[in-house]
Amino acid sequence: MALPATGPVGDTVGTHFALLGSRDTAVVEMAAVAGLSLVPRALRDPGATTTYGVGELIRAALDTGVRRILVGCGDSGTSDGGAGALQALGARLLDADGFELPPGGRELTRLARIDPSGLDARLKDVELRVACNPFNVLCGERGVARVFGPQKGASPAQVEQLSAGLENWAYVLTRDLGVTGTDLRSGPGTGASGGLGAGLAALGARLLPRFDVLLDQLDLDERLARADLVLTAEGALDHQTPRGKVPAEVARRAKLYGRPVLALAGTLGEGAHEVPGVDACHGILPAPMALAEALVRGAELLTDATERALRMILLGARLPVHTAAVEVSGTQRPSSVR
């Protein structure tokens, strides 16, 4: 369902959510309303961006009478811990003088109290699930502000400010919403999408590994069992890939069936050749190009790179066994697709 909502920088954006099956389950993708792609490069300030639109989408889903809401956490342009989403759902975030906080993660250092009396009562009657990366946590040395803040435009000083705000956010959320059984500081998935996971967990949401939520719906294991070769892809293949990224999980599962795995990526960074389970990796760019052009041509580049990679695999399959080694700097090494 298409509708307008508040974008990450406060303007109105066109967005959507989906109704599944018998229309008793709604799917809200946070990136569709608060993703980094919706933050103009000149306005990339994670201390100011908001998840307010995510709360608006959840409220719109509640209007349809669904019994279950699944929130997909992905590429966010925010670092407000889900504060904006809670405000859109009726919570009041107050400073020491009783004034409502403006949007943005930087304001969370001033949070003194949360008034939950205005929260949408329908939240108690729905099952709220969050599909997220369980490796992302809210606070600490591996907290979301420190790991992802710089990617969203935060300076070192802003990273520390955001970290302090999220520490306070976790404390006040736990105290004022009576959160029990979940550690909002360091629980798995609490740092998902700039801390949205923690905010929704405080409302009673279940934070679930996105692999379990998404890949199992695709009958992935059954498909892997029948496959001869497994192809997976990611924007950037690097040392962060094993920390909860889908290609790493696909490769892990493929190895349970002894299947070879080829990973295609927009960029190959540090650690790309060391992702467990990935036998070979291949960049999709045929030549240097601007990021804007690469994004626009993404589907074309991926298609062409897949054909090139598979042609190399077919060529390798035709080589006689006794010629399957090549001379590299005077040393015999087996040929490789890497």
Salt bridges, closest charged atoms under 4 A:
ASP24 OD2 - ARG67 NH2 2.83
ASP45 OD2 - ARG106 NH2 2.47
ASP63 OD1 - ARG122 NH1 2.72
ASP95 OD2 - ARG110 NH1 3.23
GLU100 OE1 - ARG92 NE 3.38
GLU107 OE1 - ARG110 NH2 2.96
ASP115 OD2 - ARG92 NH1 3.90
ASP120 OD2 - ARG122 NH2 2.80
GLU127 OE1 - ARG68 NE 3.19
GLU127 OE2 - ARG129 NE 2.68
GLU127 OE2 - ARG206 NH1 3.48
GLU160 OE1 - ARG146 NH2 2.84
GLU167 OE1 - ARG185 NE 2.74
ASP176 OD1 - ARG175 NE 2.58
ASP212 OD1 - ARG253 NH2 3.94
ASP216 OD1 - ARG253 NH1 2.95
ASP221 OD1 - ARG253 NH1 3.67
GLU222 OE2 - ARG226 NH1 3.23
GLU234 OE2 - LYS245 NZ 3.37
GLU249 OE2 - ARG252 NH2 2.94
GLU249 OE2 - ARG253 NE 2.77
ASP279 OD2 - LYS255 NZ 2.72
GLU293 OE2 - ARG297 NH1 2.86
GLU300 OE2 - ARG297 NH2 2.83
GLU307 OE2 - ARG311 NH2 3.04
